[in-house]
Amino acid sequence: MRTQSMPAGIDEVERRRITRRAASHTWQNGTLYRIMPDRVLKQVPPPDQRIQLVQQVHETTGHFGLRRTTYLL
């Protein structure tokens, strides 16, 4: 997304999937955000921080299941 170019060697189906998903994301000041249906921006955490973030929310909000925990994020 940063370079606005597609990776080499992907097929047309994958190209369309990437394009469709990228439309709901934006970069601002070097940070990736997801544009929610209500136009609110949610920060997308870097991949190496995601597991820790999910565990932290799970512990602090009361041991809900996966669906509820990810909803809270």
C-alpha positions as CSV (number, residue, x, y, z in Angstrom):
1,M,0.0,0.0,0.0
2,R,2.8,2.4,0.7
3,T,4.2,2.2,-2.8
4,Q,0.8,1.9,-4.5
5,S,2.2,-0.9,-6.7
6,M,1.3,-4.6,-6.8
7,P,3.7,-7.4,-5.8
8,A,5.2,-9.2,-8.7
9,G,3.7,-12.6,-9.7
10,I,0.2,-12.3,-8.4
11,D,-2.8,-13.4,-10.4
12,E,-5.8,-11.2,-11.3
13,V,-8.0,-12.6,-8.5
14,E,-5.4,-11.7,-5.9
15,R,-4.9,-8.3,-7.5
16,R,-8.6,-7.5,-7.2
17,R,-8.7,-8.7,-3.6
18,I,-5.8,-6.4,-2.7
19,T,-7.4,-3.5,-4.5
20,R,-10.7,-4.0,-2.8
21,R,-9.2,-4.3,0.7
22,A,-6.8,-1.3,0.1
23,A,-9.8,0.9,-0.6
24,S,-10.8,0.7,3.1
25,H,-7.3,1.7,4.4
26,T,-5.3,4.9,4.4
27,W,-1.8,6.0,5.5
28,Q,-1.4,9.1,7.6
29,N,2.0,10.2,9.0
30,G,3.5,6.7,8.5
31,T,0.6,5.0,10.3
32,L,-1.9,2.6,8.7
33,Y,-5.5,3.2,9.5
34,R,-8.7,1.2,8.5
35,I,-11.6,3.3,7.4
36,M,-14.7,2.0,9.2
37,P,-18.2,2.1,7.7
38,D,-19.0,5.1,9.8
39,R,-15.9,6.8,8.4
40,V,-14.1,6.6,11.8
41,L,-10.4,5.7,11.4
42,K,-9.0,2.8,13.5
43,Q,-5.2,2.4,13.7
44,V,-3.9,-0.9,12.4
45,P,-1.2,-2.2,14.7
46,P,2.0,-3.6,13.2
47,P,2.0,-7.4,12.8
48,D,4.5,-7.9,15.6
49,Q,2.3,-6.2,18.1
50,R,-1.1,-7.8,17.2
51,I,-0.9,-10.9,19.4
52,Q,0.2,-8.9,22.4
53,L,-2.6,-6.4,21.9
54,V,-5.3,-9.2,21.6
55,Q,-4.0,-10.8,24.8
56,Q,-4.0,-7.5,26.6
57,V,-7.6,-6.7,25.6
58,H,-8.6,-10.2,26.5
59,E,-7.1,-9.9,30.0
60,T,-8.3,-6.4,30.8
61,T,-11.9,-6.6,29.6
62,G,-12.7,-10.0,31.1
63,H,-11.9,-13.2,29.3
64,F,-14.3,-13.0,26.5
65,G,-14.0,-15.3,23.5
66,L,-12.2,-14.5,20.3
67,R,-15.2,-12.8,18.5
68,R,-15.9,-10.5,21.4
69,T,-12.3,-9.7,22.0
70,T,-11.6,-8.8,18.4
71,Y,-14.9,-6.7,18.3
72,L,-13.5,-4.7,21.2
73,L,-10.4,-3.8,19.2
